[in-house]
């Protein structure tokens, strides 16, 4: 045991790592750790990600090149540092079983770390070696080191900062240069507590020509190997890897993870797209419902996030709106309404990949309105949207905010559906991260909107700062410039 632990003590003391796997760019050319860094990059060339963090658990994502044995060991940062300072062998280090990556998941793993303590900073080490050396995993096998903090309990008041956006690498605006997508470095510079990746993470149904883009995505994905390749292409962006090494992520899909404007039960390619999404992102798995993607994030006393799956259960877009038409499906709709009604959080945010009131028409191949709003065609999802609105009004829900993406420009609206002159809820729409800017459209009038912002032509993300009394939203472009800010006061 002594021989196994001593190498950790020296390396931890010298590196003082802070939630990142080392990269060659971080080290001077004469660094004695340069060779170690190269080894780490070879072991985990697509980086790491921590996702779906709760107060008691987290998921750690990785991908190896070929078959590898993998084990993770972790403890609180306090325990690691005490062990280092005192040369103690008694730190409560936890270890996962040894996993072996394989082609059945494209050599990816999402490893659960469980039994954690809330509001605690944890440090982990990922050990990687050949499968025939699985019994000898040690500090010399280390592929990455990182840190994350578990979420606070619902009774604890803690300020929160998070970012959200979507629409990455679409309409031929794909990876270019070493950073790939520099906007992720701008997001990381805001030091968010987490990043909400709100769909269109890959444009599986678009070709990325090279040049001017980096090679690797010059095809349309129609089968599982191609969907996987699209995800690998995005992970080739160094700036994205840097963000994911520092900031926990919560991920949901939209249409371009499969096919433009797809409706889940009626799209044969959905199964392959969903599998690739789950393989390449740390997303919680629910017992008895392995394909479920909708879920909540509770961050202290002030904030609860409801992440919707607007794709997997929806009716055909072209179906006429009415009682039988759904975007969420019966179970998810009930989950949302019950969750909003019973939430004790001050601020209740609903993440919907498609906007509430921007009419988002289809085309000849995919007819019908794709977002919640319809128009004269009568093919939106306004009937189900009204069910949600009626619940907000009937139960006098306060401080409800919708977050969206998809339309490739910034828009912010307050809504007064009962027409009493007081806003009942808000919607903020961000993006694109890297895709063609969209054609700006005013919101439809049914929810009595007041438009606070409507502008486009630049890549962007939304940044939210939450306190017990305020919910402040800013839209920031890829140069770090803030274009719009709005602060809500708790009711």
PEVEN-V998228 format. One record per residue. N is the residue number from 1. RES is the residue in three letters. OMEGA is omega as a letter, one per 20 degrees, with the letter a starting at -180 (* if undefined). BURIAL is 1 if it has 16 or more other ideal C-beta (glycine too) atoms within 10 Angstrom, else 0. D_FIRST is the distance of its C-alpha to the first C-alpha in Angstrom with 2 decimals. Layout:
# PEVEN-V998228
<<N | RES | OMEGA | BURIAL | D_FIRST> <N | RES | OMEGA | BURIAL | D_FIRST>>
This chain:
# PEVEN-V998228
<<1 | UNK | a | 0 | 0.00> <2 | UNK | a | 0 | 3.82> <3 | UNK | a | 0 | 5.51> <4 | UNK | a | 0 | 5.04> <5 | UNK | a | 1 | 6.31> <6 | UNK | r | 0 | 8.72> <7 | UNK | r | 0 | 11.12> <8 | UNK | a | 1 | 11.70> <9 | UNK | a | 1 | 12.84> <10 | UNK | a | 0 | 15.37> <11 | UNK | r | 1 | 16.72> <12 | UNK | a | 1 | 17.21> <13 | UNK | a | 0 | 18.95> <14 | UNK | a | 0 | 21.22> <15 | UNK | a | 0 | 22.16> <16 | UNK | a | 0 | 22.79> <17 | UNK | r | 1 | 23.22> <18 | UNK | r | 0 | 25.77> <19 | UNK | r | 1 | 26.00> <20 | UNK | r | 1 | 26.62> <21 | UNK | a | 1 | 25.30> <22 | UNK | r | 1 | 26.26> <23 | UNK | a | 0 | 29.55> <24 | UNK | a | 0 | 31.19> <25 | UNK | a | 0 | 33.99> <26 | UNK | a | 0 | 31.77> <27 | UNK | r | 0 | 30.97> <28 | UNK | a | 0 | 33.44> <29 | UNK | a | 0 | 34.24> <30 | UNK | a | 0 | 32.65> <31 | UNK | r | 0 | 29.34> <32 | UNK | a | 0 | 26.34> <33 | UNK | a | 1 | 24.69> <34 | UNK | a | 0 | 27.64> <35 | UNK | r | 0 | 26.11> <36 | UNK | r | 1 | 22.97> <37 | UNK | r | 1 | 25.45> <38 | UNK | r | 0 | 27.45> <39 | UNK | a | 1 | 24.49> <40 | UNK | a | 1 | 23.77> <41 | UNK | r | 1 | 27.45> <42 | UNK | a | 0 | 27.56> <43 | UNK | a | 1 | 24.72> <44 | UNK | a | 1 | 26.31> <45 | UNK | r | 0 | 29.90> <46 | UNK | r | 1 | 31.31> <47 | UNK | a | 1 | 29.02> <48 | UNK | r | 1 | 27.53> <49 | UNK | r | 1 | 29.17> <50 | UNK | a | 1 | 28.37> <51 | UNK | r | 1 | 31.13> <52 | UNK | r | 1 | 32.64> <53 | UNK | r | 1 | 30.65> <54 | UNK | r | 1 | 31.57> <55 | UNK | a | 1 | 30.70> <56 | UNK | a | 0 | 28.02> <57 | UNK | r | 0 | 26.95> <58 | UNK | r | 1 | 27.04> <59 | UNK | a | 1 | 27.24> <60 | UNK | a | 1 | 25.47> <61 | UNK | r | 1 | 27.58> <62 | UNK | r | 1 | 26.89> <63 | UNK | r | 1 | 28.49> <64 | UNK | r | 1 | 27.25> <65 | UNK | a | 0 | 29.53> <66 | UNK | a | 0 | 29.61> <67 | UNK | r | 0 | 27.14> <68 | UNK | r | 1 | 23.55> <69 | UNK | a | 1 | 20.33> <70 | UNK | r | 1 | 19.31> <71 | UNK | r | 1 | 16.63> <72 | UNK | r | 1 | 16.73> <73 | UNK | a | 1 | 14.29> <74 | UNK | r | 1 | 16.08> <75 | UNK | r | 1 | 16.58> <76 | UNK | r | 1 | 19.57> <77 | UNK | r | 1 | 20.33> <78 | UNK | a | 0 | 20.68> <79 | UNK | r | 1 | 17.12> <80 | UNK | a | 1 | 15.81> <81 | UNK | r | 1 | 18.28> <82 | UNK | r | 0 | 17.58> <83 | UNK | r | 1 | 13.90> <84 | UNK | a | 1 | 15.30> <85 | UNK | a | 0 | 18.09> <86 | UNK | a | 0 | 16.36> <87 | UNK | a | 0 | 13.11> <88 | UNK | r | 0 | 11.67> <89 | UNK | a | 0 | 8.23> <90 | UNK | r | 0 | 10.49> <91 | UNK | a | 1 | 12.12> <92 | UNK | a | 0 | 13.33> <93 | UNK | r | 1 | 12.18> <94 | UNK | a | 0 | 14.07> <95 | UNK | r | 0 | 13.92> <96 | UNK | r | 1 | 16.95> <97 | UNK | r | 0 | 17.41> <98 | UNK | r | 0 | 17.69> <99 | UNK | r | 1 | 21.33> <100 | UNK | r | 0 | 23.49> <101 | UNK | a | 1 | 26.40> <102 | UNK | a | 0 | 29.79> <103 | UNK | a | 0 | 33.50> <104 | UNK | r | 0 | 34.32> <105 | UNK | a | 1 | 33.19> <106 | UNK | r | 1 | 33.85> <107 | UNK | r | 1 | 30.12> <108 | UNK | r | 1 | 29.67> <109 | UNK | r | 1 | 27.32> <110 | UNK | a | 1 | 27.66> <111 | UNK | r | 1 | 24.38> <112 | UNK | r | 0 | 24.75> <113 | UNK | a | 1 | 22.53> <114 | UNK | a | 0 | 23.69> <115 | UNK | a | 0 | 23.55> <116 | UNK | r | 1 | 23.82> <117 | UNK | a | 0 | 25.72> <118 | UNK | r | 1 | 29.06> <119 | UNK | a | 0 | 29.93> <120 | UNK | r | 1 | 26.32> <121 | UNK | a | 0 | 24.94> <122 | UNK | r | 1 | 21.81> <123 | UNK | r | 1 | 19.73> <124 | UNK | r | 1 | 18.28> <125 | UNK | r | 1 | 16.69> <126 | UNK | a | 1 | 18.12> <127 | UNK | a | 1 | 16.26> <128 | UNK | r | 1 | 18.91> <129 | UNK | r | 1 | 19.21> <130 | UNK | a | 0 | 21.53> <131 | UNK | a | 0 | 21.67> <132 | UNK | r | 0 | 20.97> <133 | UNK | a | 0 | 17.58> <134 | UNK | a | 1 | 16.58> <135 | UNK | a | 0 | 13.70> <136 | UNK | r | 0 | 12.29> <137 | UNK | a | 1 | 12.66> <138 | UNK | r | 0 | 10.78> <139 | UNK | r | 1 | 12.23> <140 | UNK | r | 0 | 14.71> <141 | UNK | a | 1 | 16.06> <142 | UNK | r | 1 | 16.91> <143 | UNK | a | 1 | 20.52> <144 | UNK | r | 1 | 21.26> <145 | UNK | a | 1 | 20.33> <146 | UNK | r | 1 | 22.72> <147 | UNK | r | 1 | 23.78> <148 | UNK | r | 1 | 26.26> <149 | UNK | r | 1 | 27.79> <150 | UNK | a | 1 | 28.60> <151 | UNK | r | 1 | 32.28> <152 | UNK | r | 1 | 33.92> <153 | UNK | a | 0 | 35.34> <154 | UNK | r | 1 | 39.05> <155 | UNK | a | 0 | 40.04> <156 | UNK | r | 0 | 38.76> <157 | UNK | a | 0 | 41.09> <158 | UNK | r | 1 | 39.35> <159 | UNK | a | 0 | 41.13> <160 | UNK | r | 1 | 40.31> <161 | UNK | r | 0 | 40.98> <162 | UNK | r | 1 | 40.76> <163 | UNK | r | 1 | 42.40> <164 | UNK | r | 1 | 43.93> <165 | UNK | r | 1 | 45.84> <166 | UNK | r | 1 | 46.32> <167 | UNK | a | 1 | 48.39> <168 | UNK | r | 1 | 46.36> <169 | UNK | a | 1 | 47.78> <170 | UNK | r | 1 | 51.04> <171 | UNK | r | 1 | 54.53> <172 | UNK | r | 0 | 53.40> <173 | UNK | a | 1 | 51.59> <174 | UNK | a | 1 | 48.22> <175 | UNK | r | 1 | 45.45> <176 | UNK | r | 1 | 46.80> <177 | UNK | a | 0 | 45.07> <178 | UNK | a | 0 | 41.52> <179 | UNK | a | 1 | 41.01> <180 | UNK | r | 1 | 42.66> <181 | UNK | a | 1 | 43.60> <182 | UNK | a | 1 | 43.60> <183 | UNK | r | 1 | 44.39> <184 | UNK | r | 1 | 40.73> <185 | UNK | r | 1 | 40.04> <186 | UNK | r | 1 | 42.90> <187 | UNK | a | 1 | 41.36> <188 | UNK | a | 1 | 37.98> <189 | UNK | r | 0 | 39.92> <190 | UNK | r | 1 | 41.12> <191 | UNK | r | 0 | 37.56> <192 | UNK | r | 1 | 38.04> <193 | UNK | r | 1 | 35.72> <194 | UNK | r | 1 | 36.11> <195 | UNK | r | 1 | 38.33> <196 | UNK | a | 1 | 40.51> <197 | UNK | a | 1 | 41.34> <198 | UNK | r | 1 | 44.62> <199 | UNK | a | 1 | 45.49> <200 | UNK | a | 1 | 46.96> <201 | UNK | r | 1 | 43.60> <202 | UNK | r | 1 | 44.84> <203 | UNK | a | 1 | 48.49> <204 | UNK | a | 1 | 48.18> <205 | UNK | r | 1 | 51.96> <206 | UNK | r | 1 | 52.70> <207 | UNK | r | 0 | 52.65> <208 | UNK | a | 1 | 51.11> <209 | UNK | r | 0 | 53.26> <210 | UNK | i | 0 | 51.83> <211 | UNK | j | 0 | 53.09> <212 | UNK | a | 0 | 53.06> <213 | UNK | r | 1 | 49.76> <214 | UNK | a | 1 | 46.64> <215 | UNK | r | 0 | 46.85> <216 | UNK | a | 1 | 45.05> <217 | UNK | a | 1 | 46.98> <218 | UNK | a | 0 | 50.49> <219 | UNK | r | 0 | 50.89> <220 | UNK | a | 0 | 51.40> <221 | UNK | r | 1 | 48.67> <222 | UNK | a | 1 | 49.96> <223 | UNK | a | 0 | 47.16> <224 | UNK | r | 1 | 43.40> <225 | UNK | a | 0 | 42.41> <226 | UNK | r | 1 | 44.73> <227 | UNK | r | 1 | 43.44> <228 | UNK | a | 1 | 39.89> <229 | UNK | r | 1 | 41.21> <230 | UNK | r | 1 | 42.86> <231 | UNK | r | 1 | 39.63> <232 | UNK | r | 1 | 37.83> <233 | UNK | r | 1 | 40.75> <234 | UNK | r | 1 | 40.35> <235 | UNK | r | 1 | 36.60> <236 | UNK | r | 1 | 37.70> <237 | UNK | a | 1 | 38.97> <238 | UNK | a | 1 | 36.66> <239 | UNK | r | 1 | 37.99> <240 | UNK | r | 1 | 37.12> <241 | UNK | r | 1 | 33.56> <242 | UNK | r | 1 | 33.32> <243 | UNK | a | 1 | 34.70> <244 | UNK | r | 1 | 32.39> <245 | UNK | a | 1 | 29.33> <246 | UNK | a | 1 | 30.55> <247 | UNK | r | 1 | 32.59> <248 | UNK | a | 1 | 32.02> <249 | UNK | r | 1 | 34.70> <250 | UNK | a | 1 | 36.86> <251 | UNK | r | 1 | 38.86> <252 | UNK | a | 1 | 42.02> <253 | UNK | r | 1 | 44.38> <254 | UNK | a | 1 | 48.08> <255 | UNK | a | 1 | 50.54> <256 | UNK | r | 1 | 49.45> <257 | UNK | r | 1 | 46.12> <258 | UNK | a | 1 | 48.46> <259 | UNK | a | 1 | 52.12> <260 | UNK | r | 0 | 54.60> <261 | UNK | a | 1 | 55.62> <262 | UNK | r | 1 | 54.18> <263 | UNK | a | 1 | 54.60> <264 | UNK | a | 1 | 51.64> <265 | UNK | a | 0 | 53.22> <266 | UNK | a | 0 | 55.83> <267 | UNK | a | 1 | 53.71> <268 | UNK | a | 0 | 52.45> <269 | UNK | a | 1 | 49.95> <270 | UNK | a | 1 | 48.17> <271 | UNK | r | 0 | 45.61> <272 | UNK | r | 1 | 44.37> <273 | UNK | r | 1 | 44.36> <274 | UNK | r | 1 | 42.48> <275 | UNK | r | 1 | 39.79> <276 | UNK | r | 1 | 39.26> <277 | UNK | a | 1 | 39.16> <278 | UNK | r | 1 | 36.43> <279 | UNK | a | 1 | 34.41> <280 | UNK | r | 1 | 34.58> <281 | UNK | r | 1 | 34.19> <282 | UNK | a | 1 | 31.78> <283 | UNK | a | 1 | 34.26> <284 | UNK | r | 0 | 33.66> <285 | UNK | a | 0 | 34.51> <286 | UNK | r | 0 | 36.56> <287 | UNK | r | 0 | 36.36> <288 | UNK | r | 0 | 39.70> <289 | UNK | a | 0 | 40.86> <290 | UNK | a | 0 | 38.60> <291 | UNK | a | 0 | 41.12> <292 | UNK | r | 1 | 41.64> <293 | UNK | a | 1 | 41.16> <294 | UNK | a | 1 | 42.90> <295 | UNK | a | 1 | 40.74> <296 | UNK | r | 0 | 40.54> <297 | UNK | r | 1 | 38.52> <298 | UNK | a | 1 | 38.82> <299 | UNK | r | 1 | 38.05> <300 | UNK | a | 1 | 38.74> <301 | UNK | a | 1 | 42.17> <302 | UNK | a | 1 | 44.19> <303 | UNK | r | 1 | 43.32> <304 | UNK | a | 1 | 43.05> <305 | UNK | r | 1 | 43.19> <306 | UNK | a | 1 | 44.66> <307 | UNK | a | 1 | 43.84> <308 | UNK | r | 1 | 46.60> <309 | UNK | a | 1 | 46.69> <310 | UNK | a | 1 | 50.27> <311 | UNK | a | 1 | 50.18> <312 | UNK | a | 1 | 48.87> <313 | UNK | a | 1 | 51.48> <314 | UNK | r | 1 | 54.55> <315 | UNK | r | 1 | 58.05> <316 | UNK | r | 0 | 59.77> <317 | UNK | a | 1 | 60.74> <318 | UNK | r | 0 | 64.26> <319 | UNK | r | 1 | 64.78> <320 | UNK | a | 0 | 67.22> <321 | UNK | a | 1 | 65.67> <322 | UNK | a | 0 | 66.16> <323 | UNK | a | 0 | 64.61> <324 | UNK | a | 0 | 63.00> <325 | UNK | a | 1 | 61.32> <326 | UNK | r | 1 | 57.74> <327 | UNK | a | 1 | 55.09> <328 | UNK | a | 1 | 52.28> <329 | UNK | a | 1 | 53.07> <330 | UNK | a | 0 | 53.81> <331 | UNK | a | 0 | 50.25> <332 | UNK | r | 1 | 49.04> <333 | UNK | r | 1 | 52.25> <334 | UNK | r | 0 | 51.90> <335 | UNK | a | 1 | 48.25> <336 | UNK | a | 1 | 49.40> <337 | UNK | r | 1 | 52.39> <338 | UNK | a | 0 | 50.53> <339 | UNK | r | 0 | 47.68> <340 | UNK | a | 1 | 50.09> <341 | UNK | a | 0 | 52.16> <342 | UNK | a | 0 | 49.37> <343 | UNK | r | 1 | 47.18> <344 | UNK | a | 0 | 46.86> <345 | UNK | r | 1 | 45.80> <346 | UNK | a | 1 | 48.32> <347 | UNK | r | 1 | 48.19> <348 | UNK | a | 1 | 48.08> <349 | UNK | r | 1 | 47.62> <350 | UNK | r | 1 | 48.39> <351 | UNK | r | 1 | 47.08> <352 | UNK | a | 1 | 49.63> <353 | UNK | r | 1 | 49.47> <354 | UNK | a | 1 | 53.28> <355 | UNK | a | 1 | 55.57> <356 | UNK | a | 1 | 57.67> <357 | UNK | r | 1 | 61.09> <358 | UNK | r | 1 | 61.30> <359 | UNK | a | 1 | 63.33> <360 | UNK | a | 1 | 61.24> <361 | UNK | r | 1 | 63.52> <362 | UNK | a | 1 | 62.66> <363 | UNK | a | 0 | 64.45> <364 | UNK | a | 0 | 66.31> <365 | UNK | a | 0 | 63.14> <366 | UNK | a | 1 | 61.43> <367 | UNK | r | 0 | 64.32> <368 | UNK | a | 1 | 64.08> <369 | UNK | a | 1 | 62.46> <370 | UNK | r | 1 | 58.67> <371 | UNK | a | 1 | 57.89> <372 | UNK | a | 1 | 58.88> <373 | UNK | r | 1 | 62.31> <374 | UNK | r | 1 | 65.17> <375 | UNK | a | 0 | 68.67> <376 | UNK | r | 0 | 71.97> <377 | UNK | r | 1 | 70.41> <378 | UNK | a | 0 | 68.97> <379 | UNK | r | 1 | 65.74> <380 | UNK | r | 1 | 63.11> <381 | UNK | a | 1 | 60.91> <382 | UNK | r | 1 | 62.88> <383 | UNK | r | 1 | 63.49> <384 | UNK | r | 1 | 59.77> <385 | UNK | a | 1 | 59.30> <386 | UNK | r | 0 | 62.07> <387 | UNK | r | 0 | 60.26> <388 | UNK | r | 1 | 57.37> <389 | UNK | a | 1 | 59.85> <390 | UNK | r | 0 | 61.80> <391 | UNK | r | 1 | 58.67> <392 | UNK | a | 1 | 57.87> <393 | UNK | a | 0 | 61.45> <394 | UNK | a | 0 | 61.88> <395 | UNK | r | 0 | 58.79> <396 | UNK | r | 0 | 59.41> <397 | UNK | a | 1 | 55.94> <398 | UNK | r | 0 | 55.33> <399 | UNK | r | 1 | 53.33> <400 | UNK | a | 1 | 52.78> <401 | UNK | r | 1 | 51.99> <402 | UNK | r | 1 | 51.78> <403 | UNK | a | 1 | 49.77> <404 | UNK | r | 1 | 50.79> <405 | UNK | r | 1 | 50.90> <406 | UNK | a | 1 | 52.60> <407 | UNK | r | 1 | 55.96> <408 | UNK | r | 1 | 54.80> <409 | UNK | a | 1 | 56.28> <410 | UNK | r | 1 | 55.85> <411 | UNK | r | 1 | 57.74> <412 | UNK | a | 1 | 57.56> <413 | UNK | r | 1 | 59.82> <414 | UNK | a | 1 | 60.57> <415 | UNK | r | 1 | 62.12> <416 | UNK | a | 0 | 64.83> <417 | UNK | r | 1 | 65.51> <418 | UNK | r | 0 | 67.64> <419 | UNK | a | 0 | 69.77> <420 | UNK | r | 0 | 69.79> <421 | UNK | r | 0 | 69.11> <422 | UNK | r | 0 | 65.52> <423 | UNK | r | 1 | 62.43> <424 | UNK | r | 1 | 60.55> <425 | UNK | a | 1 | 57.51> <426 | UNK | r | 1 | 56.46> <427 | UNK | r | 1 | 55.18> <428 | UNK | a | 1 | 53.48> <429 | UNK | a | 1 | 53.20> <430 | UNK | r | 1 | 51.08> <431 | UNK | j | 1 | 50.59> <432 | UNK | r | 1 | 50.70> <433 | UNK | r | 1 | 47.56> <434 | UNK | r | 1 | 49.06> <435 | UNK | a | 1 | 52.03> <436 | UNK | r | 0 | 55.80> <437 | UNK | a | 1 | 57.13> <438 | UNK | r | 1 | 59.04> <439 | UNK | a | 0 | 62.64> <440 | UNK | a | 0 | 62.82> <441 | UNK | r | 1 | 64.40> <442 | UNK | r | 0 | 65.40> <443 | UNK | r | 1 | 64.12> <444 | UNK | a | 1 | 66.36> <445 | UNK | a | 0 | 68.42> <446 | UNK | a | 1 | 67.61> <447 | UNK | r | 1 | 64.99> <448 | UNK | a | 1 | 67.22> <449 | UNK | r | 1 | 64.85> <450 | UNK | a | 0 | 65.06> <451 | UNK | a | 0 | 63.46> <452 | UNK | r | 0 | 61.53> <453 | UNK | r | 1 | 60.40> <454 | UNK | a | 1 | 61.23> <455 | UNK | a | 0 | 60.36> <456 | UNK | r | 1 | 58.78> <457 | UNK | a | 0 | 58.64> <458 | UNK | r | 1 | 55.15> <459 | UNK | a | 1 | 51.52> <460 | UNK | r | 1 | 49.87> <461 | UNK | r | 1 | 47.42> <462 | UNK | r | 1 | 47.79> <463 | UNK | a | 1 | 45.89> <464 | UNK | r | 1 | 45.91> <465 | UNK | a | 1 | 45.30> <466 | UNK | r | 1 | 45.28> <467 | UNK | r | 1 | 46.02> <468 | UNK | a | 0 | 47.45> <469 | UNK | a | 0 | 50.94> <470 | UNK | r | 0 | 50.82> <471 | UNK | a | 1 | 49.80> <472 | UNK | a | 0 | 50.38> <473 | UNK | r | 1 | 50.49> <474 | UNK | r | 1 | 50.81> <475 | UNK | a | 1 | 51.32> <476 | UNK | a | 1 | 49.89> <477 | UNK | a | 1 | 50.68> <478 | UNK | r | 1 | 48.63> <479 | UNK | a | 0 | 49.73> <480 | UNK | a | 0 | 48.47> <481 | UNK | r | 0 | 51.98> <482 | UNK | a | 0 | 52.55> <483 | UNK | a | 0 | 55.62> <484 | UNK | r | 1 | 55.96> <485 | UNK | r | 0 | 54.53> <486 | UNK | a | 0 | 55.51> <487 | UNK | r | 0 | 54.38> <488 | UNK | r | 1 | 54.84> <489 | UNK | a | 0 | 55.29> <490 | UNK | r | 0 | 53.89> <491 | UNK | * | 0 | 56.64>>
